[in-house]
Amino acid sequence: MIRYDNRVAIVTGAGTGLGREYALLLGSRGAKVVVNDTGGAMSGRDGGSSSAATAVVEEIRAAGGEAIASSDSVAEPASAQRIIGVALNAWGRVDILINNAGILRTGPLQEMTLADIEAMIAVHFMGTLYCTRAALPHMIAQAYGRIVLTCSGVGLRGLADHSIYGATKSGMLGLMDSIKLDCKDNGVIINTVAPSAETRMSKDTIRPELARHMSPRVVAPMVAWLASENCKQSGALLSAGGGYFYKVAFYKGRGVQFDPAQPLTVEMIDENWPGICDMSQVEPFMGTLAGLEPNLRKLGHL
Ligand SMILES: NC(=O)c1ccc[n+]([C@@H]2O[C@H](COP(=O)([O-])OP(=O)(O)OC[C@H]3O[C@@H](n4cnc5c(N)ncnc54)[C@H](O)[C@@H]3O)[C@@H](O)[C@H]2O)c1
């Protein structure tokens, strides 16, 4: 059985929805859990109270687990640091960080207020960045860490009125890919989940006949596995929703190679557009320079 005894976990946005399920599952399997949540409305505009986090802490304790509530916001550097501090003060370490907190404010980009745009970036992107940055030195010092970031199908494929939400969520991939490399030798593993579940945040975007099969409970095992010692893979993007789990990766088309020693014109792009965009023969995307070298060799340039 996969357990988390002696592991200290922080789950942000764990007062409700997906984060609550992550915290309950980790807590039920021996992790000491910091249940972080500012409480309040889905927009992040109104309310705010420690009761959401406290209720989940009580549930974990009632089931025999250990947990502490934190109502600090992820969205400011000092308060993100305090969230990590709760784990360090209580239990002296932080092994698992699940960056899950989120808010939702939508609209066409040109109609959204700058305040709404900045709030979305602050919670989703900067919040993840602040918490991860605060946790990393402790994970590196103990040569062990499991970090999970939260993406979204919207960040991968888009959704009308969700440009800022999508941008902050796809930003997780850039964050993950380079942190993975920075941490390749120090025991810190970082992955990203793109969850789909029926919560207050998704209620307008998931069809009701699907939604009833999409409890956050059937997402949580994937996140818990990514947070476990058994997870040795770093830098993966996993989709999880309705009990269906799979890896998502980028592929590239074969493209068109011109001779860079010859003059290249805009018209050549125009004429070759179908070939440049052809995805009938794809290969894993390994970086923008990956296919160039063999092509230049074939042209006799290397
Ligand atoms: N539900 C889905 O289908 C779905 C799909 C893709 C991605 N996501 C992402 O999963 C995560 C969880 O979403 P959910 O559906 O459970 O939504 P939710 O609204 O139920 O939960 C989000 C939680 O984050 C908390 N929170 C908001 N701002 C915070 C802050 N500054 N600091 C700490 N906590 C804060 C909220 O109080 C709330 O409890 C979010 O990042 C969301 O974008 C959800």
Ligand as a Chemical Component Dictionary entry (heavy atoms), coordinates in Angstrom:
data_LIG
# 
_chem_comp.id                   LIG 
_chem_comp.type                 NON-POLYMER 
_chem_comp.pdbx_formal_charge   0 
_chem_comp.three_letter_code    LIG 
# 
loop_
_chem_comp_atom.comp_id 
_chem_comp_atom.atom_id 
_chem_comp_atom.alt_atom_id 
_chem_comp_atom.type_symbol 
_chem_comp_atom.charge 
_chem_comp_atom.model_Cartn_x 
_chem_comp_atom.model_Cartn_y 
_chem_comp_atom.model_Cartn_z 
_chem_comp_atom.pdbx_ordinal 
LIG N1  N1  N 0  -12.685 21.579 -11.586 1  
LIG C1  C1  C 0  -12.116 21.363 -12.773 2  
LIG O1  O1  O 0  -12.664 20.663 -13.661 3  
LIG C2  C2  C 0  -10.766 21.949 -13.047 4  
LIG C3  C3  C 0  -10.247 21.809 -14.341 5  
LIG C4  C4  C 0  -8.981  22.268 -14.625 6  
LIG C5  C5  C 0  -8.239  22.881 -13.617 7  
LIG N2  N2  N 1  -8.773  23.052 -12.369 8  
LIG C6  C6  C 0  -7.941  23.691 -11.359 9  
LIG O2  O2  O 0  -7.942  22.888 -10.195 10 
LIG C7  C7  C 0  -7.756  23.727 -9.044  11 
LIG C8  C8  C 0  -8.864  23.473 -8.040  12 
LIG O3  O3  O 0  -10.086 23.894 -8.635  13 
LIG P1  P1  P 0  -11.530 23.453 -8.104  14 
LIG O4  O4  O 0  -12.307 23.097 -9.296  15 
LIG O5  O5  O -1 -11.403 22.504 -6.973  16 
LIG O6  O6  O 0  -12.081 24.883 -7.622  17 
LIG P2  P2  P 0  -12.636 25.376 -6.205  18 
LIG O7  O7  O 0  -13.084 26.772 -6.397  19 
LIG O8  O8  O 0  -13.586 24.376 -5.668  20 
LIG O9  O9  O 0  -11.322 25.328 -5.282  21 
LIG C9  C9  C 0  -10.321 26.296 -5.336  22 
LIG C10 C10 C 0  -9.897  26.606 -3.910  23 
LIG O10 O10 O 0  -8.790  27.526 -3.923  24 
LIG C11 C11 C 0  -8.985  28.442 -2.854  25 
LIG N3  N3  N 0  -8.235  29.674 -3.098  26 
LIG C12 C12 C 0  -8.559  30.662 -3.970  27 
LIG N4  N4  N 0  -7.634  31.653 -3.908  28 
LIG C13 C13 C 0  -6.706  31.265 -2.985  29 
LIG C14 C14 C 0  -5.517  31.850 -2.508  30 
LIG N5  N5  N 0  -5.109  33.049 -2.952  31 
LIG N6  N6  N 0  -4.787  31.188 -1.581  32 
LIG C15 C15 C 0  -5.212  29.981 -1.112  33 
LIG N7  N7  N 0  -6.356  29.385 -1.531  34 
LIG C16 C16 C 0  -7.093  30.018 -2.468  35 
LIG C17 C17 C 0  -10.484 28.668 -2.831  36 
LIG O11 O11 O 0  -10.919 29.220 -1.606  37 
LIG C18 C18 C 0  -11.018 27.271 -3.092  38 
LIG O12 O12 O 0  -11.227 26.564 -1.900  39 
LIG C19 C19 C 0  -7.708  25.155 -9.578  40 
LIG O13 O13 O 0  -6.367  25.555 -9.764  41 
LIG C20 C20 C 0  -8.414  25.053 -10.920 42 
LIG O14 O14 O 0  -8.016  26.077 -11.806 43 
LIG C21 C21 C 0  -10.015 22.593 -12.074 44 
# 
loop_
_chem_comp_bond.comp_id 
_chem_comp_bond.atom_id_1 
_chem_comp_bond.atom_id_2 
_chem_comp_bond.value_order 
_chem_comp_bond.pdbx_ordinal 
LIG N1  C1  SING 1  
LIG C1  O1  DOUB 2  
LIG C1  C2  SING 3  
LIG C2  C3  SING 4  
LIG C2  C21 DOUB 5  
LIG C3  C4  DOUB 6  
LIG C4  C5  SING 7  
LIG C5  N2  DOUB 8  
LIG N2  C6  SING 9  
LIG N2  C21 SING 10 
LIG C6  O2  SING 11 
LIG C6  C20 SING 12 
LIG O2  C7  SING 13 
LIG C7  C8  SING 14 
LIG C7  C19 SING 15 
LIG C8  O3  SING 16 
LIG O3  P1  SING 17 
LIG P1  O4  DOUB 18 
LIG P1  O5  SING 19 
LIG P1  O6  SING 20 
LIG O6  P2  SING 21 
LIG P2  O7  DOUB 22 
LIG P2  O8  SING 23 
LIG P2  O9  SING 24 
LIG O9  C9  SING 25 
LIG C9  C10 SING 26 
LIG C10 O10 SING 27 
LIG C10 C18 SING 28 
LIG O10 C11 SING 29 
LIG C11 N3  SING 30 
LIG C11 C17 SING 31 
LIG N3  C12 SING 32 
LIG N3  C16 SING 33 
LIG C12 N4  DOUB 34 
LIG N4  C13 SING 35 
LIG C13 C14 SING 36 
LIG C13 C16 DOUB 37 
LIG C14 N5  SING 38 
LIG C14 N6  DOUB 39 
LIG N6  C15 SING 40 
LIG C15 N7  DOUB 41 
LIG N7  C16 SING 42 
LIG C17 O11 SING 43 
LIG C17 C18 SING 44 
LIG C18 O12 SING 45 
LIG C19 O13 SING 46 
LIG C19 C20 SING 47 
LIG C20 O14 SING 48 
# 
